[in-house]
Amino acid sequence: MSNYNLYISSYVHAGHIGVLVEFDVSPHTSQENAFLSLVKDVAMHIAASAPASMDDLLQQPFVKEPSITVAQLLTESATVLAEEVSITRFVRWTAEAEKPMETEPPKSPSVIHRLAS
């Protein structure tokens, strides 16, 4: 039996991009501030960069620090946390923004009925 747990986090950007990301971490690591910051940063990265696969995600330059990849970010975080941290899966989706309501009246004529008294 493993000493690791799955940790799932969500992130929503501007109400139209959603991300769920799952990490494999030790139980005590999942409560540390450094880990929670990493989770948020990775979810925001996924929202911003739209990786097509796990390999694509790990090889992308990290949006907050483009001089390192996401894989390097995970390695650096493992050093800080003294625990290995891995992303097991993620999902990203977008919702089409609704069209704004028309502010002008319709151009076609309206039909008005009068009731005869």
C-alpha positions, 0 to 999 in steps of 0.5 A: 500500500502506498503512502501517497494520496491523490489530491485534486484541485480546481481553478476557474478563470474569469468564469469561462475556463475551468481546470481540474488537476490531480496530484500524487503526494504524501498526506502531510505534504498536501497541507503545506503552504508551498504545496498549495501554492504549487497546485494553484500555479500549475492549475493557472498554467494549465488554464493559460497554456492549454497543454494537449497532453501530460508530456506537453504540459511538462515540457512547456515553459512555466507561465510565471517563470518562462526560464524553467519548464513545468517539469523543472518546477515540480523538481524544484518543489520536491526539493523544497517540500522534501517529497516527490510531487507528481501530476497524475492527470488534468482536464481543461475546458472552456465555455463559450461566452454568451453573446451580449444582449442587443442594445438596439431595438429590432429593425423589423416592424412590430405588430400592434393589435387594438382591441375594438371597444 
